[in-house]
């Protein structure tokens, strides 16, 4: 039988930095939790703990409502780097 592939354990970067609150206006830290189509990335890919992943999701939803991050990216228009608009 084939051996199972072993992956390295991902650690929550917010726990390591001891961050208690994730601000929705801090787009530089939020862009690492978004895919290239501005979807929220799951915990298994980002390595966030449950508490911080929920805080990231709330912060992203608040910044979308405040029009700081778009809801979706058009599938037809090819964008080279969608994060260059986020400073």
Rosetta constraint file for C-alpha pairs under 8 A:
AtomPair CA 10 CA 46 HARMONIC 7.60 0.50
AtomPair CA 10 CA 47 HARMONIC 4.75 0.50
AtomPair CA 10 CA 48 HARMONIC 7.85 0.50
AtomPair CA 11 CA 16 HARMONIC 7.88 0.50
AtomPair CA 11 CA 47 HARMONIC 5.37 0.50
AtomPair CA 11 CA 48 HARMONIC 6.62 0.50
AtomPair CA 11 CA 49 HARMONIC 7.82 0.50
AtomPair CA 12 CA 16 HARMONIC 6.48 0.50
AtomPair CA 12 CA 46 HARMONIC 7.85 0.50
AtomPair CA 12 CA 47 HARMONIC 5.32 0.50
AtomPair CA 12 CA 48 HARMONIC 4.24 0.50
AtomPair CA 12 CA 49 HARMONIC 5.66 0.50
AtomPair CA 12 CA 52 HARMONIC 7.97 0.50
AtomPair CA 13 CA 17 HARMONIC 6.21 0.50
AtomPair CA 13 CA 47 HARMONIC 7.81 0.50
AtomPair CA 13 CA 48 HARMONIC 6.86 0.50
AtomPair CA 14 CA 18 HARMONIC 5.92 0.50
AtomPair CA 14 CA 19 HARMONIC 5.35 0.50
AtomPair CA 14 CA 48 HARMONIC 7.38 0.50
AtomPair CA 14 CA 52 HARMONIC 6.85 0.50
AtomPair CA 15 CA 19 HARMONIC 6.33 0.50
AtomPair CA 15 CA 49 HARMONIC 7.91 0.50
AtomPair CA 15 CA 52 HARMONIC 7.93 0.50
AtomPair CA 21 CA 55 HARMONIC 7.47 0.50
AtomPair CA 22 CA 26 HARMONIC 7.76 0.50
AtomPair CA 22 CA 55 HARMONIC 6.34 0.50
AtomPair CA 22 CA 56 HARMONIC 6.54 0.50
AtomPair CA 22 CA 59 HARMONIC 6.62 0.50
AtomPair CA 23 CA 59 HARMONIC 6.24 0.50
AtomPair CA 24 CA 30 HARMONIC 7.79 0.50
AtomPair CA 24 CA 59 HARMONIC 4.38 0.50
AtomPair CA 24 CA 60 HARMONIC 6.24 0.50
AtomPair CA 24 CA 62 HARMONIC 6.13 0.50
AtomPair CA 24 CA 63 HARMONIC 5.28 0.50
AtomPair CA 25 CA 63 HARMONIC 6.63 0.50
AtomPair CA 25 CA 68 HARMONIC 7.73 0.50
AtomPair CA 26 CA 30 HARMONIC 6.58 0.50
AtomPair CA 27 CA 31 HARMONIC 6.01 0.50
AtomPair CA 27 CA 86 HARMONIC 6.62 0.50
AtomPair CA 27 CA 87 HARMONIC 6.85 0.50
AtomPair CA 28 CA 32 HARMONIC 7.65 0.50
AtomPair CA 28 CA 86 HARMONIC 7.42 0.50
AtomPair CA 28 CA 87 HARMONIC 6.54 0.50
AtomPair CA 29 CA 33 HARMONIC 7.79 0.50
AtomPair CA 30 CA 34 HARMONIC 6.94 0.50
AtomPair CA 30 CA 56 HARMONIC 7.13 0.50
AtomPair CA 30 CA 59 HARMONIC 7.98 0.50
AtomPair CA 30 CA 60 HARMONIC 6.98 0.50
AtomPair CA 31 CA 35 HARMONIC 7.97 0.50
AtomPair CA 31 CA 83 HARMONIC 7.35 0.50
AtomPair CA 31 CA 86 HARMONIC 7.93 0.50
AtomPair CA 32 CA 46 HARMONIC 7.98 0.50
AtomPair CA 33 CA 40 HARMONIC 5.99 0.50
AtomPair CA 33 CA 41 HARMONIC 5.45 0.50
AtomPair CA 33 CA 46 HARMONIC 6.61 0.50
AtomPair CA 33 CA 56 HARMONIC 7.56 0.50
AtomPair CA 34 CA 38 HARMONIC 5.12 0.50
AtomPair CA 34 CA 39 HARMONIC 5.34 0.50
AtomPair CA 34 CA 40 HARMONIC 4.79 0.50
AtomPair CA 34 CA 41 HARMONIC 5.50 0.50
AtomPair CA 35 CA 39 HARMONIC 5.19 0.50
AtomPair CA 35 CA 40 HARMONIC 6.45 0.50
AtomPair CA 35 CA 41 HARMONIC 6.14 0.50
AtomPair CA 36 CA 81 HARMONIC 7.92 0.50
AtomPair CA 36 CA 82 HARMONIC 6.43 0.50
AtomPair CA 36 CA 83 HARMONIC 7.71 0.50
AtomPair CA 37 CA 72 HARMONIC 6.21 0.50
AtomPair CA 37 CA 73 HARMONIC 5.44 0.50
AtomPair CA 37 CA 82 HARMONIC 7.76 0.50
AtomPair CA 38 CA 69 HARMONIC 7.85 0.50
AtomPair CA 38 CA 70 HARMONIC 7.16 0.50
AtomPair CA 38 CA 71 HARMONIC 6.79 0.50
AtomPair CA 38 CA 72 HARMONIC 6.06 0.50
AtomPair CA 38 CA 73 HARMONIC 7.00 0.50
AtomPair CA 39 CA 72 HARMONIC 7.57 0.50
AtomPair CA 40 CA 57 HARMONIC 6.98 0.50
AtomPair CA 40 CA 60 HARMONIC 7.84 0.50
AtomPair CA 41 CA 45 HARMONIC 6.65 0.50
AtomPair CA 41 CA 46 HARMONIC 6.72 0.50
AtomPair CA 42 CA 46 HARMONIC 6.45 0.50
AtomPair CA 43 CA 47 HARMONIC 5.29 0.50
AtomPair CA 43 CA 48 HARMONIC 5.38 0.50
AtomPair CA 43 CA 49 HARMONIC 7.04 0.50
AtomPair CA 43 CA 50 HARMONIC 7.50 0.50
AtomPair CA 43 CA 53 HARMONIC 6.59 0.50
AtomPair CA 44 CA 48 HARMONIC 7.69 0.50
AtomPair CA 48 CA 52 HARMONIC 6.13 0.50
AtomPair CA 48 CA 53 HARMONIC 5.59 0.50
AtomPair CA 49 CA 53 HARMONIC 5.99 0.50
AtomPair CA 50 CA 54 HARMONIC 6.25 0.50
AtomPair CA 51 CA 55 HARMONIC 6.48 0.50
AtomPair CA 52 CA 56 HARMONIC 6.05 0.50
AtomPair CA 53 CA 57 HARMONIC 6.16 0.50
AtomPair CA 54 CA 58 HARMONIC 6.28 0.50
AtomPair CA 55 CA 59 HARMONIC 6.12 0.50
AtomPair CA 56 CA 60 HARMONIC 6.08 0.50
AtomPair CA 57 CA 61 HARMONIC 6.18 0.50
AtomPair CA 58 CA 62 HARMONIC 6.14 0.50
AtomPair CA 59 CA 63 HARMONIC 6.16 0.50
AtomPair CA 60 CA 64 HARMONIC 6.12 0.50
AtomPair CA 60 CA 69 HARMONIC 7.67 0.50
AtomPair CA 61 CA 65 HARMONIC 6.28 0.50
AtomPair CA 62 CA 66 HARMONIC 6.26 0.50
AtomPair CA 63 CA 67 HARMONIC 6.15 0.50
AtomPair CA 63 CA 68 HARMONIC 5.20 0.50
AtomPair CA 63 CA 69 HARMONIC 5.88 0.50
AtomPair CA 64 CA 68 HARMONIC 5.78 0.50
AtomPair CA 64 CA 69 HARMONIC 4.86 0.50
AtomPair CA 64 CA 70 HARMONIC 5.92 0.50
AtomPair CA 64 CA 71 HARMONIC 6.20 0.50
AtomPair CA 69 CA 86 HARMONIC 7.59 0.50
AtomPair CA 74 CA 78 HARMONIC 7.81 0.50
AtomPair CA 82 CA 86 HARMONIC 7.99 0.50
AtomPair CA 83 CA 87 HARMONIC 7.82 0.50
